[in-house]
């Protein structure tokens, strides 16, 4: 059996050369670092011993380890955490995060709509508890590459009328760098 090892940039070139008698197996199917081309009908190369793990906590991530710091946690359950932003844009600026490490909004799928809605629900409950103005609130996420921490976090900001000039730029709704929670939900539902 002839197996050709190739790098990502060579895939299209080799597809043209061998097509239609080839099949590509993704590296994760057999634990290799490169994709492989094999003739149709051939069996994929044998799997190497490896295990693909979904990360629930990234040891290097600040937010994954936020409970181990002196940060005051204002909400905590088995799945989510909330705390005050270190550089608040207003009197009530909180971050709500999932405990599971999710890199950013680009890592979300249609199945994550409920996660986003739950983050917003927690944010609303915190604002009610803190007697903040819920009518004048913004819920949103920074969009890559404009994320300062590579862990999904919802900004809950109230009242938005108190935001300064720089904050209004940083948290400009539905700009290239910031998306509101409702717009993100709409985007995910269309995927």
Order of alpha helices (4+ residues) and beta strands (2+ residues): beta-alpha-beta-beta-beta-beta-beta-alpha-beta-beta-alpha-beta-alpha
